[in-house]
């Protein structure tokens, strides 16, 4: 009721800040913003302000922050606070999503000049976004790699901002140094950007009450702390077959036992005798065929029909 009397929305729309439609549109708008700053800064190369005398390069006369602020206003980013809801959770969620999208432009150490200008625009955008933040706003946590890129950006920005040679005024890269310091260690309020350290793993204990007189095997820890695996199933002990079954198997296979005097398998001996008889029968049959079908002498003109007829009569 109090929120309705003050004209504020009581419902929270914080989940919309991570929706696919919003993140896609936000990424596109951030690219347009930072690219517009890069193009404007490139256009200012060689431009001088007159008077005074001697002429001062416009890059040094304006500075990086003033040039970016004009691009910020020209692209309507200054109205961001007016379009967000007044509900604290919703506003905090959209501020964090926008901050992360701007910090995604931070370039690696081997970045080109164009990538560095995009990164400078992203950091200056975060500074302007949080310049008028509400009190007690929680900071945004980022990974250590992104934090290191943010800390080293002022020094790397000198290669693309502080050209041509230094003039009497402060270099343009001083604005980047000031913005980074305001985000990490502001003099008045708390920091906007903090390192995001992963939480340590928690120890999970699985306990169960066992009635008195019973014992239960405890699970063994495997892998990381807190991960448990059930006891491995055990196979039942091997039991030897009964003596009757052993004798039946040995008798069916013809394996000699303690009461056998022959010393060899009965089936093996029978197989050897059958093999010898078959060999004798084969030898006799081959001799009979040779007798009834003699080979014709070499160079003979005798026909094979006579030999085949005698062989057929023998086999019949």
Secondary structure, 3 states (H helix, E strand, C coil): CHHHHCCCCCCCCHHHHHCHHHHHHHHHHHHHHHHHHHHHHHHCCCCEECCCCCCEEHHHHHCHHHHHHHHHHHCCHHHHHHHCCCCHHHHHHHHHHHHHHHHCCCCCCCCCHHHHHHHHHHHHHHHHHCCCCCCCCCCEEECHHHHHHHHHHHHHHHHHHCCCCCCCCCCCHHHHHHHHHHHHCCCCCCCCEEECCCCCCCCCCCCCCCCCCCCCCCCEECCCCCCEECCCCCCCCCCCCCHHHHHHHHHHHCCCCCCCCCCCCHHHHHHHHHHHHHHHHHHHHHHHHHHHCCCCCCCCCCCCHHHHHHHHHHHC
